[in-house]
Amino acid sequence: MIEISETSTIPEVFFAAAKAYAQRPFLVAPANPARAYSPAGQTLTYAEVAEAVQDLMQTYQQAGYGVGHRVGLLLENRLAHFLHKLAMNALGICCVPLNPDHRPPEMAYVIDHAKLDLVVFVDPMASLLHKALAVSVVQPAAVELSQKMVLPGASVPATSIKPDSACIASVLYTSGTTGRPKGCLMSHRYELAAGRWYATRGDLIEFGEACERIYNPLPVFHVNASIFSFYCAMLKGNCQIQTDRFQVSRWFTEVHESQATVVHYLGVVVPMLLNQASHPLERDHRVRFAIGAGVDPQRHAEFEQRFGYPLIEIWGMTEMVRAIFDAELPRQVGTRAIGRVQPGMQVRVVDDADEDVPHGTPGELLVRDSASSPRRDFFSGYLDDENATEHAWRGGWFHTGDIVVRHADGLMHFLERRKNIIRRSGENIAAAEVEAVLQSHPGVAQAAVLAVQDEVREEEVLACVVLKPGQTVPNTADDALVRELFDHCDANLAYFKAPGWLWFTNEIPTTGTQKIQKHQLFAADSDPRKEVGMMDLRSWKKRHRQP
C-alpha cells in the first residue's frame, strides 16, 4: 500500500502508485454496445493513466492554469474525468465536477457560485452547457474534450503549479434537497485520507493489494465514486470499474464480465434488482461484499440470500468521508444498523440543546476527529459561506443533521435525516420508516413521506406514492386501494405514523445519485394540502386500545 503523510499531495501519491503498480489495471469502463463512445469498453493500466496525466498536465500548464484556478468537468461518467482531475490536481487546479442531470438554471448557479475559469465538456453535454452559460453571470471559457485538445489561455495566468496538502483539490456540491446546494471544499489531504480510511477498515471490508476490482455505478460528480472508492483503489494498486450509471438491465452482465470483487450501491438499487426476473448471471460473480447506504430493512436479507453477498451499510457524508461501517460480525441485517465507531473518530448523540442523550434514545449524530484537532481530515469548509461552516461546527463538533440511536454496546442505528423527522403531537416520526412500510406493499413502486403543517398537531404525515405499472390511480379516498394502503401502514406502524394525507403522483424527483428531492414535489411556499388529488385521511387515524 502506498503510504501517505499529513503533507502528502495527490500528484506525489498518484505517481508513486503508478510506479509501484505500473502494469496493473487502474481504470475500467465496461463494454456497452449501446454506448456511442468506446462500446467495447476500455481498460487503462496505472502506467497508461500516468502517461495520459502527464500529457494533460502539459496542456493545462501551457495554457496558464495552476494554483487558484477552478475548472468544471462536464464529462459524464467517462474515464477522462479521472485523467483530467489527476492532471489538474497535479498543478494545483481545483476540479469542480458538473452534474449532467442538472437543468440549465441549476448548472448556471454552480458556474456562478464556483466562479469557474474553464469548463471541459463532451459533445452530448454541449447544449446543456450553452443554455446554462446563457443565463450565468460568470462566463468561463469552454472547450470540448478531444484527443488533441487546445485550451484557451487562462485570463489570469497562475503564479504557482506546486500544490500543498491544504490546496483545494475539488469542490463538490451537496444535493440541495432543502435549498441551494453548498460547495464543499476538499483538500488534497482530505481526499487521500478518505481513501486510506476506506482501504484499511478490515473485518468484512478486507481489501487485498493489486487484486481488487471495485464496480461503482454512481456518478463521478458524487464523493462516492470520485473520492471514496477511487483513492481507496489507488492506494492499494486496485482497479475502479466506472460504468456510465446504474442500469438495472446491465447490472448482472457488467458485474459478471468485469470480474468485480466489490460493488457499490444506493438503497434504490436493491428493490430494482430484486424486482427483476431471475437472471442467469445473478449468482455468477466474484463479489465478496457490497458497500452502500439506504437499503430497505425489509428487503436486506432477501437481497443477500438471493444474490450471495453481504450488503454492508455505511454512514458517511460529503463533508466527512471517514465512514462508519456495519462490517463486524455478528451483523444485524434488516435493522438500519450502521456499525460502531472505530479509532480515529469521536461521536456524540445529542438532543436539540446539544446535550447527550441516554443510550437507546434517538438524537443527532455529532462527529469530530479529536478534542485537540476536531476538523482534522474533514472538508475545508463551505465555499464562500463561513457562517454555514461555523454553524455546522458549533461547539467544536460537526453537526451531521442525521438522527441515530446508539446502544450501550456502541452499535448505532440510522433513523433519518433530521430535516426529514416529522413532529406530530410531541411524537418524532422518521419519514424513512413510513416510506419503508409503504414500499413493502405489492402495489407501490416508490414512496416519499414528508411533513405538512397541521393546525392542531403541529405537523402531519403526508405520503406521496407512485404505483406500480398496471395499477389504477384512485380518484377519491373511497377507493379500495386507498383504504388498503392506509390499513397496511396502520397494521405495521403506531397509529400516529400512518399517513394523514395521501397523494398519488407519476414520478418522485431525484438527484443524479437517486436521492429523493422532496422539495421539488410541490411548488415553493405552496400548501401541499391544497394540491389537486390530495386525500385527507386524518380522521382514519385512531389509537388502538388494548382490550
N, C-alpha and C positions, 0 to 999 in steps of 0.2 A: 504493500500500500504506500502511496506517495504521502510523505509526512508534510504537514503544514504547521506554521507557527503564527503568532499574532501579527507578524509583519509580512506574511506571505501575500502575494498578489496572484490574480488569476493567470496572467501570462507565465509567471515563474512556475506555477504548479502544472499548468497545461503542457508546457514544453518539456517539463520533467517526465510527465506521464507519456508524452509522445515518444520520448527516447526509451523509456522503460518497456513500453508495450507496443513498439512500432508496428509490428505486423498483425497485431490483434484487431479484430473488428471493433470500431468505436460507435459509428452511427449507421443505422439501417432504416431504409424506407421499404416496407413490404411491397411486394408486387400487387398491382391493382389494374387489371385490364381496362377498367372504365376510366382510369385517370388520364388526363390529357398529357401530363408530363411523366416521364420515367414509368411507363406502365409495367415494365418488367421489374421494377424495384431498383434499389441502389444500396450498395454496401461500401462504406469508407473505413479504411484502417486508421489507426492513430497517426501513422506516418503520412497518409494521404490527407488527413484533416490538417496536419501541421503544415504541409506544403501549401494547401489552399489558403490557410490563415495567413501565412507569410506573404503570399501574393496580394491578399486583400489589405493587409497592413500597409503595404507599399502604396496601394491605390488610395487609401484614406489619407495617408501621410502626405503624399504628393499634392493632394487637394487642400491641405492645410488643416485637417481635423485632428484634434487631440484632446487633452485635458480641458474640461469645461464645456465641451460640445455635447449636445443631445441629438441622437439620430433615431428616428422612428423606423421600425421594421414592420412592413405590411407584406409578409411573405408566406401567409397561410401557415401550414404545418410542415413546410419543406425543410429539408436538412440544411439548406442555405441559411436559414435563420441562425443556427448554431455557429456556422462558419463566420458569418458576419459579426455575431455577438462576440466571439472569441477575438477576432481581429480588432474590433472596436475597443474592447476592454484592454487589449494589449497596449493600446495607445492612450488609455485614459478616457476614451469616449464613453459616454453613458448611453446604454441601449434602452429604448422605450418601445416595447412590443405593442403593436396596434391590433385591435380586435377586428377581424374581418367580418364579424357579425354585427358590428355597430351600424347604426343609421348615420347619415351624414352629420346631423347636429351633434350626436354623441362623439363622433370622431373629431369634429371641429373643436369640441370642448377640450379633448385631450391634447390636440395640437397646440391650442392656445395656452392651456394650463402648463404644459411641459415646456413651452417656448422652443419648439423643435427647430433645429438648424437645417435638417435634411430628412427626407423620407425616401427609403428604398422600398420599392413595391414590385409586385408581379402583375402581369398584364390583366388577369381576371379581376384585380382589385383597382384598376385604373379609374373606372367610372365612379366607384365609391369615393376614392381619394379626391378626385377632381370636384365632386359635389361638396365634399367636406371643406376643401380649400376655398370653394366659392363663398362659404359663409364664415370662415375663420378669420380672425383678426391677424394672427401670425401667419406669414406666408413663407414657409420653408421651401428650399429647393427640393425638387423631386426627381428621382431617376429610376428608370425601370431596370430590374435585375437582368443581367446578361453576362455572357462569358467574358466579353471584353468591355466591361462597364467603365465609363469615364465619368468621374464625379465632378459636378460643378464646384468651383472653389469655395471654401468657407468665406463667409462675408467678413469675419474677423479671424484670421489665422491663429491657431493655437500657439502658445509660447512654450508648451511642455508636452511631451509624449511619454512621460515617465509616471505612471500611476503609483500610489502607495496603497496600503491595505485599507485606508479610510476613504479612498476615492470611490465615488458612487458608480457602481457597475450597471445598475438597472433602476428604472422607475417603473413599478408595476402598479396598475390602477385597481383598486378594490371594485367589487361588482356593483356597488352603489345601489343596494337593494332598498335603502331608505332615503336616498338623496343623491347628490352629486358624488361621483367617485373621488376618492382621495388618492394621491400619488404616493406610494410607499417607496422610500429611498433605501436601496440595497447596496451596501458597500461590498468591495472585494472580500473583505474579511467575513461578512455575513454569509455570502454565497458559498464560500469554501467551508465555513463552519457548519452550514446546513447540510452539505453533502457528507461531511465527516460524521456528523451525528447519525444520519440515516445509515451510513455504511458500517457503523460499529455498535449497533444495538444488541445483537445476539439473541438468545432464546430462539423462538421460531423464525426470527428475522436474521438469518445467518448468511452473510454474503461471502462467497468464495472470491478468490482473486483470479482475474483473467479467465473467467469461466461462466459468468452470469450474463443472461440476456433479458433486459428489462423492457417489457412491452408496455408502452404508455400511450393510450389513445386520447389523452387530454390535450387541450390546445397549448401552444407554446407561449401565448401571452399570459399564461397562468403559472404561478410559482411552482406547481407540482411538477410539470414537465420541464420547464426552463431552468429550474434551480435544484429542486429537491432530488429528483431521480437522476438528472444529468450529471451533477457533481458527485453524487454517490457512485455512479458508474465510472466516471473519470478517475477518481482517486484510487480505485482498485483495479483499473485496467479492464473494466467490463464494458458491455455494449448496451446502448439505448436504442430500442426499436421504436421509431416515431412514426406512427401511422397518421393518415390525414385527419381523422377524427373518429370518434366511436361510431361504428356502423354495426348494428346488430346482425345484419346479413353476412358480414365478413369476419366477425369476431373469431369463430371457431376455426375457420380456414387460416386466418393470419396468425393466431396463437400457435396452431399446429405447424404451419410452414416456417415460421420464424424461429421455431425451437425455443420459445420463451421459457425462462425458468421462474420469472416473477412477472406478475401483471398488476397494473394499477386500475382502479375503478372508482366510480362515484355511485352513490346509492341508487340513482336512477337506472344504472346498468343492470342491477340484479333482477328486478322484475321483468325487464325487457328480454333478458336471456332465458329466464325461467318460463316465460310465456311462449317461447319458441318450441316447435315440434322437435322431437328427438333428432339430433344431428350425428352423422356417422363419425365426426371428429371431436365430439364434445368431451370425450374422455381420452382421446388420443393426443396427449400433450406431455410436456416435461415440467409443467408449472408446479413449483413447490409451495408457493403461497401468493396471496393477493393482498395488496395494500390499498386501503381506501377509507371512506367515511360515508355514513348516512344509510347503511343498509337497513331495510325494513326488518325489525326484530323478528317478525312473524315468518319471514322467509329466509332468514340467515342459515339455519340448519338445513333447510330444504336445498339451498344452493350448494352447500358443502357436500351433502350426500350425493347429489346428482352429478356434480362436475369433478369432485375428488380432490379439492384443495381448500385450505382454510382462507376465509375472508378475515384478515386482520384489521380490525377497526382502529383508527388513529384519531388523535386530536391534534390539530395544528392550525396555523393561520399565516397569512402573508407577512404580517408584522414579525412573526417569530416561528420559524420552521424547525424549532427544536421539539419535534413532535413527541406526543405520548402514545405509546403503542400497547394494545391488548395482546401481547405476544408471549406472556408467561403461561405455563401450564399449572393447574388446570384452567382453561378458559371458561367464560360464562357466555356461551353463544346465545344470541337472541335476547340480550338484556341491555343493549346500548352501552356495554362496558367499554371504556377506552384505556384501561390499564392503570398502572401505578407510575408515579414519578420516579425517574432514575436520577442518580447523582449527576449534577451539572445543571439542575434547575430546581427552584423552590416554588411552592404554590401555597395559596390560601384559598379558602372558600368562605365568602362573606355575604352579609345582608346589605340592605340599601344604605346603611350607615357605615359600611366598610368594617363592621365588627364580625369577627369569626363566628361561624355558626357551628353547632354541635355536629358530630358525625351522624350521617344519615339524614341530614337536613339540606334541602336544596339551597344553593347560593351561587353567587357569581364567582367564576374562577379568576383569580389573580395570579400572575406569574412574574418571575424575575430570575436573573442569574444568581445573585447573592446580595447580601446587605452591603458589602463593600463595593460591588460593581454591578448594580441592578440591571443596567442596559447592555452589558457585555454580550456581543454576538446577536443582538436584536437589530431590527431595522434602524436606520439613522434618523427617522422622523417622517412626518408627512410634508410633502413638498409645499413650501410657502404657506404653511399652516402651523405655526408654532403653538398657537392656542390649543388646537386639537391634539397635538403631540403631548403637550404638558398635561392636558386634561386626562388623556389616556394613562399617563404615568403618575397621576396624583398619588401622594403618599409613598412614592418610591416603588410602587408595584404597577405592572401593566394590567389594565382592566380589559379583559378579553370580551366582555359582553356575553359570555356563554354561561348558561346555568348548568351546574353539575351537582351530583351528590357524591361525597367522599365518605367511605365507610371506615370503620375502625382499623381494618387491615390495610388501608391505603388505597384500595381499589376504587376507582372513580367511574361513575356512570354519567353519560351526557344526557341532558334533558332537552335543552332548547336554547336557541339564541335568546338573550334577554329581551330583545325587541319583539320576539315572537311569543312572549308569555302573555296570556290573556288574564286579566284580573277581574273576576266576576264575584261579586258579593263576598269579597275577602278571600276567595279561593284563587290560587295560581293554577292556570291550566296551560299545559305545554301544547302548542299547536301541533307539534310533530306527533304527539301521542294520538290526537284525534285523527290526523291525516293517516296514520298507520292503520287505524281501525277501519276507516272509510275505504282505504285501498285494499283491504282484505276482503271486501265484498266482491262477489264474482262479476257484478255489473259495472264496477268502477275502474276506469283506466288511470285516472290521476285525480288528486285532490289537493287543494290548498286551503288552509284554515287561517283565519286572521280575526282580529278583534274589531268590533264595531261599537260605537257608543251606545250606552243604554242608560236611560234617564233614571232608572231605579237601581240597577245593579252595577253601575259604573261602566262595565263592558259586557258584551255578549259574544258568543261564538258564532262566527259566520263561516260556513263551509262552501267553497266553490268546487264544483265537481264536473269532471269530464267523464262521460260514459263510454264504455267500450263500443266498438262498431256493432251495429245491429240492434242496439237499444234505442227505444223511442224516448225522446226527451219529454218529460212531463210538463204540462202547461199549468197545472194548479197543484196545490198541496193535497187535493183529494185523490190524486193519482196513487195507485197501489205501490208504485216503486218508491215514492217519497216516504210513505209510511214504513216501507221495508228498510230503507236506508236509515231512517231515524231509529227504528227498533233495533237495528243491528248495532248502532252506536250505543243506544240505551242499555243493551244487554251486555256490552263489553266495557263500559265506562261508567264512572259515577254519574248520576243524573245530570249534575251541573255541567259536565263536559260535553254532553250531546249538543249538536248544532241547534241554536235558537233561530238561526236564519240559514236558508239553503238556496243556492243559486247554481243553475246549470250553465255551462259555457262550452264552446267547442275547443278552446285552447287556453292553456295557462302559460303566460310568457315566461321564458327562461333566459339566462345568460348563456354565453358560449360554453360555459362549464356546467351547463344544465342546472344551475341554481335557480330556483323559482324566484321570479321578481314580482312579489305580491303587490308592490306599489304601483305596478302597471295594469293591474286588473281593473281598477276604477280610476276615473279622472281625478286629478289632484283637487283637493278641497271639496269633493263631492261627498254626498251621504250615500254609501252603498245600499242602505236600506230602501232607498227610493228607486233603485235600478229596476228597469223593466224585467219581469220574470222572477224577482226576488220573492221568496216564500217565507212567511213568518211562522215559525214552529214553536215559538216561546211557550205557548200555552200547553204544549205537549210535554214539557219538561217538569216532571213531578218526582219528588223524593219518594223512593220505595221504602215503605215502612215494613219493618220485620214483624211477623205475626207473633 
